Amino acid sequence: MTDAPRRRGPHLSRLSLRVEVLDGRSDRPVVQILVDGKDLFATVRPAWRGFDPAEMLRETSPLVPVEHGQRVALYLCSCGIAGCGVIAPAVVASPDGRRVSWVDFRDYVGVFDGPLADRAARHEGRSWDLLDLHFDRDQYLTEVGRASAAWRADLRDGA
């Protein structure tokens, strides 16, 4: 037995997704993103908000990492127009497939119209002062699946 400390990986956060209604209007739902139970983005831009669930929680959610990663806008300007500004990290899976990470948070003006923008790779954007976040892949994908299924069920049921 050795007394050497074990090497630990990055802290794994817990993702939670909620659909909220803005200003009491059921025609203006948004996806609120909670990390370890907190809306971390509200500390950076208090009035900014998530995207419409129809964009974030569709069957092929932009939150699900793709092979080489992609930049995903998670929150947008309080005016409701993504082109005014976004909080957009690169969403990537770890090489061992056990984690999903949100890294290199950036703000883009005039680049995003929704959660995804092919043009983002051609623009540098402005760095946000946010730490990289790491999630257990199973918990992360389960939560995205749960929220997506709940949203689609609400649409079917007319809620």
Backbone as JSON Lines, residues from 0, in Angstrom:
{"i":0,"aa":"M","n":[0.84,-1.18,0.0],"ca":[0.0,0.0,0.0],"c":[0.88,1.24,0.0]}
{"i":1,"aa":"T","n":[0.47,2.26,-0.7],"ca":[1.26,3.48,-0.79],"c":[0.53,4.63,-0.13]}
{"i":2,"aa":"D","n":[1.31,5.59,0.37],"ca":[0.73,6.78,0.98],"c":[0.61,7.92,-0.02]}
{"i":3,"aa":"A","n":[0.98,7.68,-1.26],"ca":[0.91,8.74,-2.27],"c":[-0.55,9.11,-2.52]}
{"i":4,"aa":"P","n":[-0.81,10.43,-2.64],"ca":[-2.2,10.84,-2.91],"c":[-2.64,10.36,-4.28]}
{"i":5,"aa":"R","n":[-3.91,10.03,-4.38],"ca":[-4.46,9.63,-5.67],"c":[-4.69,10.86,-6.53]}
{"i":6,"aa":"R","n":[-4.42,10.68,-7.78],"ca":[-4.65,11.78,-8.72],"c":[-6.13,11.8,-9.08]}
{"i":7,"aa":"R","n":[-6.72,12.95,-8.97],"ca":[-8.15,13.08,-9.25],"c":[-8.35,13.92,-10.49]}
{"i":8,"aa":"G","n":[-9.4,13.62,-11.21],"ca":[-9.74,14.4,-12.39],"c":[-10.43,15.69,-11.99]}
{"i":9,"aa":"P","n":[-10.92,16.42,-12.97],"ca":[-11.6,17.68,-12.67],"c":[-12.89,17.42,-11.89]}
{"i":10,"aa":"H","n":[-13.3,18.43,-11.13],"ca":[-14.58,18.36,-10.42],"c":[-15.68,18.13,-11.44]}
{"i":11,"aa":"L","n":[-16.55,17.19,-11.19],"ca":[-17.67,16.94,-12.09],"c":[-18.91,17.63,-11.56]}
{"i":12,"aa":"S","n":[-19.43,18.54,-12.35],"ca":[-20.64,19.28,-11.99],"c":[-21.86,18.47,-12.38]}
{"i":13,"aa":"R","n":[-23.0,18.9,-11.89],"ca":[-24.27,18.25,-12.18],"c":[-25.13,19.22,-12.99]}
{"i":14,"aa":"L","n":[-25.62,18.76,-14.14],"ca":[-26.46,19.58,-15.02],"c":[-27.93,19.36,-14.7]}
{"i":15,"aa":"S","n":[-28.69,20.46,-14.65],"ca":[-30.15,20.41,-14.53],"c":[-30.72,21.4,-15.54]}
{"i":16,"aa":"L","n":[-31.76,20.99,-16.24],"ca":[-32.42,21.85,-17.23],"c":[-33.88,22.02,-16.83]}
{"i":17,"aa":"R","n":[-34.34,23.28,-16.87],"ca":[-35.74,23.59,-16.55],"c":[-36.3,24.49,-17.63]}
{"i":18,"aa":"V","n":[-37.57,24.31,-17.91],"ca":[-38.26,25.22,-18.82],"c":[-38.97,26.25,-17.95]}
{"i":19,"aa":"E","n":[-38.68,27.52,-18.22],"ca":[-39.3,28.63,-17.49],"c":[-40.15,29.44,-18.46]}
{"i":20,"aa":"V","n":[-41.1,30.15,-17.9],"ca":[-41.92,31.06,-18.68],"c":[-41.49,32.48,-18.34]}
{"i":21,"aa":"L","n":[-41.22,33.28,-19.37],"ca":[-40.8,34.67,-19.14],"c":[-41.99,35.59,-18.98]}
{"i":22,"aa":"D","n":[-41.89,36.48,-18.03],"ca":[-42.88,37.53,-17.83],"c":[-44.31,36.99,-17.72]}
{"i":23,"aa":"G","n":[-44.47,35.76,-17.21],"ca":[-45.8,35.19,-17.06],"c":[-46.5,34.84,-18.36]}
{"i":24,"aa":"R","n":[-45.76,34.86,-19.46],"ca":[-46.36,34.58,-20.78],"c":[-45.98,33.17,-21.22]}
{"i":25,"aa":"S","n":[-46.97,32.31,-21.32],"ca":[-46.7,30.92,-21.69],"c":[-46.17,30.78,-23.11]}
{"i":26,"aa":"D","n":[-46.31,31.83,-23.92],"ca":[-45.79,31.77,-25.29],"c":[-44.3,32.15,-25.35]}
{"i":27,"aa":"R","n":[-43.68,32.37,-24.19],"ca":[-42.26,32.74,-24.16],"c":[-41.47,31.85,-23.22]}
{"i":28,"aa":"P","n":[-41.45,30.53,-23.48],"ca":[-40.66,29.65,-22.62],"c":[-39.18,29.73,-22.98]}
{"i":29,"aa":"V","n":[-38.34,29.49,-21.99],"ca":[-36.89,29.44,-22.2],"c":[-36.33,28.28,-21.37]}
{"i":30,"aa":"V","n":[-35.16,27.81,-21.77],"ca":[-34.48,26.76,-21.02],"c":[-33.53,27.42,-20.03]}
{"i":31,"aa":"Q","n":[-33.76,27.17,-18.75],"ca":[-32.84,27.63,-17.72],"c":[-31.85,26.51,-17.45]}
{"i":32,"aa":"I","n":[-30.57,26.87,-17.43],"ca":[-29.51,25.89,-17.21],"c":[-28.96,26.07,-15.81]}
{"i":33,"aa":"L","n":[-29.03,25.0,-15.03],"ca":[-28.49,25.02,-13.68],"c":[-27.29,24.09,-13.61]}
{"i":34,"aa":"V","n":[-26.23,24.57,-13.0],"ca":[-25.03,23.77,-12.79],"c":[-24.85,23.66,-11.28]}
{"i":35,"aa":"D","n":[-24.89,22.45,-10.79],"ca":[-24.84,22.21,-9.34],"c":[-25.92,23.0,-8.62]}
{"i":36,"aa":"G","n":[-27.1,23.09,-9.25],"ca":[-28.25,23.76,-8.65],"c":[-28.28,25.26,-8.78]}
{"i":37,"aa":"K","n":[-27.31,25.86,-9.47],"ca":[-27.24,27.33,-9.57],"c":[-27.21,27.77,-11.03]}
{"i":38,"aa":"D","n":[-27.84,28.91,-11.29],"ca":[-27.77,29.52,-12.62],"c":[-26.5,30.35,-12.66]}
{"i":39,"aa":"L","n":[-25.4,29.73,-13.06],"ca":[-24.1,30.41,-13.07],"c":[-24.07,31.61,-14.01]}
{"i":40,"aa":"F","n":[-24.85,31.54,-15.08],"ca":[-24.8,32.62,-16.07],"c":[-25.5,33.88,-15.56]}
{"i":41,"aa":"A","n":[-26.4,33.74,-14.6],"ca":[-27.06,34.91,-14.02],"c":[-26.07,35.78,-13.26]}
{"i":42,"aa":"T","n":[-24.96,35.21,-12.82],"ca":[-23.95,36.01,-12.13],"c":[-23.15,36.86,-13.11]}
{"i":43,"aa":"V","n":[-23.08,36.43,-14.35],"ca":[-22.33,37.16,-15.37],"c":[-23.21,38.19,-16.06]}
{"i":44,"aa":"R","n":[-24.4,37.78,-16.43],"ca":[-25.37,38.65,-17.1],"c":[-26.76,38.35,-16.52]}
{"i":45,"aa":"P","n":[-27.15,39.04,-15.45],"ca":[-28.39,38.71,-14.73],"c":[-29.66,38.69,-15.59]}
{"i":46,"aa":"A","n":[-29.79,39.55,-16.56],"ca":[-31.04,39.6,-17.34],"c":[-31.02,38.69,-18.57]}
{"i":47,"aa":"W","n":[-29.88,38.1,-18.87],"ca":[-29.82,37.22,-20.04],"c":[-30.59,35.94,-19.75]}
{"i":48,"aa":"R","n":[-30.95,35.23,-20.81],"ca":[-31.8,34.06,-20.64],"c":[-31.45,32.95,-21.62]}
{"i":49,"aa":"G","n":[-32.03,31.8,-21.36],"ca":[-31.82,30.65,-22.23],"c":[-32.63,30.77,-23.51]}
{"i":50,"aa":"F","n":[-32.38,29.84,-24.4],"ca":[-33.1,29.78,-25.67],"c":[-34.44,29.08,-25.5]}
{"i":51,"aa":"D","n":[-35.28,29.23,-26.5],"ca":[-36.56,28.54,-26.56],"c":[-36.32,27.03,-26.52]}
{"i":52,"aa":"P","n":[-37.12,26.29,-25.74],"ca":[-36.93,24.84,-25.68],"c":[-37.05,24.16,-27.04]}
{"i":53,"aa":"A","n":[-37.81,24.73,-27.96],"ca":[-37.93,24.15,-29.3],"c":[-36.57,24.11,-30.0]}
{"i":54,"aa":"E","n":[-35.67,25.02,-29.63],"ca":[-34.33,25.04,-30.22],"c":[-33.33,24.2,-29.43]}
{"i":55,"aa":"M","n":[-33.46,24.19,-28.11],"ca":[-32.47,23.51,-27.26],"c":[-32.82,22.06,-26.94]}
{"i":56,"aa":"L","n":[-34.1,21.75,-26.89],"ca":[-34.52,20.42,-26.44],"c":[-35.15,19.59,-27.55]}
{"i":57,"aa":"R","n":[-34.84,19.93,-28.77],"ca":[-35.36,19.14,-29.9],"c":[-34.71,17.76,-29.9]}
{"i":58,"aa":"E","n":[-35.16,16.9,-30.79],"ca":[-34.67,15.51,-30.79],"c":[-33.16,15.43,-30.93]}
{"i":59,"aa":"T","n":[-32.58,16.28,-31.75],"ca":[-31.11,16.33,-31.86],"c":[-30.63,17.6,-31.17]}
{"i":60,"aa":"S","n":[-30.62,17.57,-29.86],"ca":[-30.28,18.75,-29.06],"c":[-28.85,19.2,-29.32]}
{"i":61,"aa":"P","n":[-28.65,20.51,-29.48],"ca":[-27.28,21.02,-29.63],"c":[-26.43,20.81,-28.38]}
{"i":62,"aa":"L","n":[-27.05,20.48,-27.26],"ca":[-26.3,20.22,-26.03],"c":[-25.54,18.89,-26.08]}
{"i":63,"aa":"V","n":[-25.96,17.99,-26.94],"ca":[-25.3,16.69,-27.06],"c":[-24.01,16.87,-27.85]}
{"i":64,"aa":"P","n":[-22.88,16.48,-27.28],"ca":[-21.6,16.71,-27.98],"c":[-21.5,15.89,-29.27]}
{"i":65,"aa":"V","n":[-20.9,16.53,-30.27],"ca":[-20.64,15.86,-31.54],"c":[-19.17,15.44,-31.56]}
{"i":66,"aa":"E","n":[-18.78,14.68,-32.57],"ca":[-17.47,14.03,-32.6],"c":[-16.3,14.97,-32.29]}
{"i":67,"aa":"H","n":[-16.22,16.09,-32.94],"ca":[-15.09,16.99,-32.73],"c":[-15.45,18.21,-31.88]}
{"i":68,"aa":"G","n":[-16.61,18.18,-31.25],"ca":[-17.06,19.31,-30.44],"c":[-17.66,20.4,-31.31]}
{"i":69,"aa":"Q","n":[-18.39,21.28,-30.68],"ca":[-18.96,22.43,-31.38],"c":[-19.28,23.52,-30.37]}
{"i":70,"aa":"R","n":[-19.29,24.75,-30.85],"ca":[-19.62,25.87,-29.99],"c":[-21.14,25.99,-29.96]}
{"i":71,"aa":"V","n":[-21.69,26.09,-28.74],"ca":[-23.13,26.14,-28.55],"c":[-23.47,27.37,-27.71]}
{"i":72,"aa":"A","n":[-24.37,28.2,-28.21],"ca":[-24.85,29.33,-27.43],"c":[-25.87,28.8,-26.43]}
{"i":73,"aa":"L","n":[-25.63,29.05,-25.15],"ca":[-26.51,28.57,-24.08],"c":[-27.49,29.64,-23.63]}
{"i":74,"aa":"Y","n":[-27.04,30.88,-23.55],"ca":[-27.86,32.01,-23.15],"c":[-27.68,33.12,-24.16]}
{"i":75,"aa":"L","n":[-28.69,33.99,-24.24],"ca":[-28.63,35.1,-25.18],"c":[-29.0,36.4,-24.49]}
{"i":76,"aa":"C","n":[-28.74,37.48,-25.19],"ca":[-28.99,38.83,-24.69],"c":[-30.43,38.96,-24.18]}
{"i":77,"aa":"S","n":[-30.63,39.82,-23.2],"ca":[-31.94,40.02,-22.6],"c":[-32.98,40.54,-23.59]}
{"i":78,"aa":"C","n":[-32.53,41.1,-24.72],"ca":[-33.49,41.58,-25.73],"c":[-34.13,40.42,-26.48]}
{"i":79,"aa":"G","n":[-33.57,39.22,-26.34],"ca":[-34.13,38.04,-27.01],"c":[-33.56,37.77,-28.39]}
{"i":80,"aa":"I","n":[-32.54,38.54,-28.79],"ca":[-31.92,38.36,-30.1],"c":[-30.51,37.83,-29.9]}
{"i":81,"aa":"A","n":[-30.26,36.63,-30.4],"ca":[-28.94,36.01,-30.22],"c":[-27.83,36.83,-30.87]}
{"i":82,"aa":"G","n":[-28.14,37.52,-31.95],"ca":[-27.13,38.33,-32.63],"c":[-26.58,39.46,-31.78]}
{"i":83,"aa":"C","n":[-27.29,39.84,-30.71],"ca":[-26.81,40.9,-29.81],"c":[-25.71,40.41,-28.88]}
{"i":84,"aa":"G","n":[-25.68,39.13,-28.62],"ca":[-24.67,38.56,-27.73],"c":[-25.14,37.24,-27.15]}
{"i":85,"aa":"V","n":[-24.18,36.36,-26.9],"ca":[-24.48,35.04,-26.37],"c":[-23.4,34.6,-25.39]}
{"i":86,"aa":"I","n":[-23.72,33.62,-24.58],"ca":[-22.74,32.9,-23.77],"c":[-22.58,31.55,-24.44]}
{"i":87,"aa":"A","n":[-21.44,31.34,-25.1],"ca":[-21.26,30.17,-25.96],"c":[-19.94,29.44,-25.69]}
{"i":88,"aa":"P","n":[-19.99,28.34,-24.95],"ca":[-18.79,27.53,-24.78],"c":[-18.66,26.52,-25.92]}
{"i":89,"aa":"A","n":[-17.49,25.92,-26.03],"ca":[-17.34,24.75,-26.88],"c":[-17.8,23.56,-26.04]}
{"i":90,"aa":"V","n":[-18.7,22.75,-26.6],"ca":[-19.21,21.56,-25.93],"c":[-18.47,20.36,-26.52]}
{"i":91,"aa":"V","n":[-17.69,19.7,-25.67],"ca":[-16.83,18.61,-26.15],"c":[-16.92,17.4,-25.22]}
{"i":92,"aa":"A","n":[-16.75,16.23,-25.81],"ca":[-16.67,14.99,-25.03],"c":[-15.2,14.71,-24.76]}
{"i":93,"aa":"S","n":[-14.92,14.12,-23.61],"ca":[-13.53,13.76,-23.28],"c":[-13.1,12.6,-24.17]}
{"i":94,"aa":"P","n":[-11.79,12.47,-24.4],"ca":[-11.3,11.36,-25.24],"c":[-11.71,9.98,-24.72]}
{"i":95,"aa":"D","n":[-11.82,9.83,-23.4],"ca":[-12.21,8.53,-22.85],"c":[-13.72,8.31,-22.84]}
{"i":96,"aa":"G","n":[-14.49,9.35,-23.26],"ca":[-15.93,9.22,-23.35],"c":[-16.67,9.26,-22.03]}
{"i":97,"aa":"R","n":[-15.99,9.63,-20.95],"ca":[-16.64,9.62,-19.64],"c":[-17.14,10.98,-19.19]}
{"i":98,"aa":"R","n":[-16.73,12.03,-19.88],"ca":[-17.12,13.39,-19.48],"c":[-17.6,14.19,-20.68]}
{"i":99,"aa":"V","n":[-18.42,15.2,-20.38],"ca":[-18.76,16.25,-21.33],"c":[-18.28,17.53,-20.68]}
{"i":100,"aa":"S","n":[-17.6,18.36,-21.46],"ca":[-17.07,19.61,-20.91],"c":[-17.58,20.8,-21.7]}
{"i":101,"aa":"W","n":[-17.78,21.9,-20.99],"ca":[-18.05,23.19,-21.59],"c":[-16.81,24.02,-21.34]}
{"i":102,"aa":"V","n":[-16.11,24.39,-22.4],"ca":[-14.83,25.08,-22.26],"c":[-14.8,26.33,-23.14]}
{"i":103,"aa":"D","n":[-13.92,27.27,-22.74],"ca":[-13.66,28.46,-23.55],"c":[-14.95,29.23,-23.86]}
{"i":104,"aa":"F","n":[-15.6,29.7,-22.81],"ca":[-16.84,30.47,-22.97],"c":[-16.55,31.76,-23.72]}
{"i":105,"aa":"R","n":[-17.36,32.05,-24.75],"ca":[-17.16,33.24,-25.58],"c":[-18.48,33.94,-25.83]}
{"i":106,"aa":"D","n":[-18.37,35.25,-26.1],"ca":[-19.5,36.07,-26.51],"c":[-19.3,36.42,-27.98]}
{"i":107,"aa":"Y","n":[-20.36,36.31,-28.75],"ca":[-20.31,36.66,-30.17],"c":[-21.43,37.63,-30.47]}
{"i":108,"aa":"V","n":[-21.13,38.66,-31.23],"ca":[-22.13,39.62,-31.67],"c":[-22.26,39.48,-33.19]}
{"i":109,"aa":"G","n":[-23.49,39.33,-33.66],"ca":[-23.74,39.23,-35.09],"c":[-23.35,37.9,-35.71]}
{"i":110,"aa":"V","n":[-23.18,36.87,-34.9],"ca":[-22.74,35.56,-35.42],"c":[-23.83,34.51,-35.24]}
{"i":111,"aa":"F","n":[-24.44,34.43,-34.07],"ca":[-25.45,33.41,-33.78],"c":[-26.86,33.94,-34.05]}
{"i":112,"aa":"D","n":[-27.69,33.07,-34.66],"ca":[-29.13,33.33,-34.79],"c":[-29.91,32.41,-33.86]}
{"i":113,"aa":"G","n":[-29.28,31.34,-33.45],"ca":[-29.86,30.33,-32.57],"c":[-28.74,29.71,-31.77]}
{"i":114,"aa":"P","n":[-28.96,28.53,-31.19],"ca":[-27.92,27.9,-30.38],"c":[-26.67,27.49,-31.16]}
{"i":115,"aa":"L","n":[-26.81,27.24,-32.46],"ca":[-25.66,26.83,-33.27],"c":[-25.4,27.85,-34.37]}
{"i":116,"aa":"A","n":[-24.12,28.02,-34.7],"ca":[-23.75,28.93,-35.79],"c":[-22.5,28.38,-36.47]}
{"i":117,"aa":"D","n":[-22.64,27.95,-37.69],"ca":[-21.48,27.46,-38.45],"c":[-20.4,28.53,-38.53]}
{"i":118,"aa":"R","n":[-20.83,29.8,-38.55],"ca":[-19.88,30.91,-38.7],"c":[-19.02,31.15,-37.46]}
{"i":119,"aa":"A","n":[-19.36,30.56,-36.33],"ca":[-18.63,30.82,-35.08],"c":[-17.16,30.46,-35.21]}
{"i":120,"aa":"A","n":[-16.84,29.43,-35.97],"ca":[-15.44,29.0,-36.12],"c":[-14.6,30.06,-36.83]}
{"i":121,"aa":"R","n":[-15.24,30.95,-37.58],"ca":[-14.5,31.99,-38.31],"c":[-14.36,33.28,-37.51]}
{"i":122,"aa":"H","n":[-14.89,33.3,-36.3],"ca":[-14.85,34.5,-35.46],"c":[-14.25,34.15,-34.11]}
{"i":123,"aa":"E","n":[-13.48,35.07,-33.56],"ca":[-12.84,34.81,-32.27],"c":[-13.78,35.03,-31.1]}
{"i":124,"aa":"G","n":[-14.65,36.0,-31.2],"ca":[-15.52,36.31,-30.08],"c":[-14.73,36.93,-28.93]}
{"i":125,"aa":"R","n":[-15.46,37.29,-27.88],"ca":[-14.85,37.87,-26.68],"c":[-14.98,36.86,-25.55]}
{"i":126,"aa":"S","n":[-13.91,36.68,-24.82],"ca":[-13.88,35.69,-23.74],"c":[-14.73,36.14,-22.55]}
{"i":127,"aa":"W","n":[-15.52,35.2,-22.0],"ca":[-16.24,35.42,-20.76],"c":[-15.36,34.95,-19.61]}
{"i":128,"aa":"D","n":[-15.5,35.58,-18.46],"ca":[-14.75,35.18,-17.27],"c":[-15.51,34.06,-16.55]}
{"i":129,"aa":"L","n":[-15.56,32.9,-17.2],"ca":[-16.23,31.73,-16.64],"c":[-15.27,30.55,-16.68]}
{"i":130,"aa":"L","n":[-15.27,29.77,-15.62],"ca":[-14.42,28.58,-15.57],"c":[-15.0,27.48,-16.44]}
{"i":131,"aa":"D","n":[-14.13,26.65,-16.98],"ca":[-14.57,25.47,-17.72],"c":[-15.39,24.59,-16.78]}
{"i":132,"aa":"L","n":[-16.39,23.93,-17.34],"ca":[-17.26,23.04,-16.57],"c":[-17.15,21.63,-17.12]}
{"i":133,"aa":"H","n":[-17.17,20.65,-16.22],"ca":[-17.04,19.25,-16.61],"c":[-18.18,18.46,-15.97]}
{"i":134,"aa":"F","n":[-18.79,17.58,-16.75],"ca":[-19.94,16.8,-16.3],"c":[-19.68,15.32,-16.53]}
{"i":135,"aa":"D","n":[-20.24,14.48,-15.67],"ca":[-20.26,13.04,-15.93],"c":[-21.15,12.83,-17.15]}
{"i":136,"aa":"R","n":[-20.63,12.15,-18.17],"ca":[-21.36,12.0,-19.43],"c":[-22.73,11.34,-19.23]}
{"i":137,"aa":"D","n":[-22.8,10.3,-18.42],"ca":[-24.08,9.61,-18.23],"c":[-25.12,10.53,-17.6]}
{"i":138,"aa":"Q","n":[-24.74,11.24,-16.54],"ca":[-25.69,12.16,-15.89],"c":[-26.11,13.26,-16.85]}
{"i":139,"aa":"Y","n":[-25.16,13.8,-17.58],"ca":[-25.4,14.89,-18.53],"c":[-26.39,14.45,-19.61]}
{"i":140,"aa":"L","n":[-26.1,13.35,-20.28],"ca":[-26.96,12.89,-21.37],"c":[-28.33,12.45,-20.86]}
{"i":141,"aa":"T","n":[-28.38,11.88,-19.66],"ca":[-29.67,11.52,-19.07],"c":[-30.51,12.76,-18.82]}
{"i":142,"aa":"E","n":[-29.89,13.83,-18.32],"ca":[-30.63,15.06,-18.05],"c":[-31.1,15.73,-19.34]}
{"i":143,"aa":"V","n":[-30.27,15.77,-20.36],"ca":[-30.69,16.34,-21.64],"c":[-31.86,15.51,-22.2]}
{"i":144,"aa":"G","n":[-31.75,14.19,-22.13],"ca":[-32.84,13.33,-22.59],"c":[-34.11,13.51,-21.8]}
{"i":145,"aa":"R","n":[-33.99,13.61,-20.48],"ca":[-35.16,13.82,-19.62],"c":[-35.87,15.12,-19.94]}
{"i":146,"aa":"A","n":[-35.1,16.21,-20.03],"ca":[-35.68,17.52,-20.31],"c":[-36.31,17.55,-21.7]}
{"i":147,"aa":"S","n":[-35.65,16.94,-22.67],"ca":[-36.18,16.91,-24.04],"c":[-37.49,16.13,-24.09]}
{"i":148,"aa":"A","n":[-37.53,14.96,-23.45],"ca":[-38.74,14.15,-23.44],"c":[-39.88,14.87,-22.72]}
{"i":149,"aa":"A","n":[-39.58,15.53,-21.61],"ca":[-40.6,16.27,-20.87],"c":[-41.15,17.41,-21.71]}
{"i":150,"aa":"W","n":[-40.28,18.1,-22.44],"ca":[-40.72,19.21,-23.29],"c":[-41.62,18.69,-24.41]}
{"i":151,"aa":"R","n":[-41.23,17.6,-25.06],"ca":[-42.05,17.05,-26.14],"c":[-43.39,16.54,-25.6]}
{"i":152,"aa":"A","n":[-43.4,15.96,-24.4],"ca":[-44.65,15.5,-23.79],"c":[-45.56,16.69,-23.48]}
{"i":153,"aa":"D","n":[-44.98,17.78,-22.99],"ca":[-45.77,18.98,-22.72],"c":[-46.4,19.52,-24.0]}
{"i":154,"aa":"L","n":[-45.66,19.47,-25.11],"ca":[-46.2,19.92,-26.39],"c":[-47.37,19.03,-26.82]}
{"i":155,"aa":"R","n":[-47.2,17.72,-26.67],"ca":[-48.25,16.77,-27.04],"c":[-49.5,16.99,-26.2]}
{"i":156,"aa":"D","n":[-49.28,17.23,-24.91],"ca":[-50.4,17.38,-23.99],"c":[-51.0,18.79,-23.99]}
{"i":157,"aa":"G","n":[-50.37,19.69,-24.73],"ca":[-50.88,21.05,-24.81],"c":[-50.64,21.88,-23.58]}
{"i":158,"aa":"A","n":[-49.64,21.52,-22.78],"ca":[-49.35,22.26,-21.53],"c":[-48.68,23.57,-21.81]}
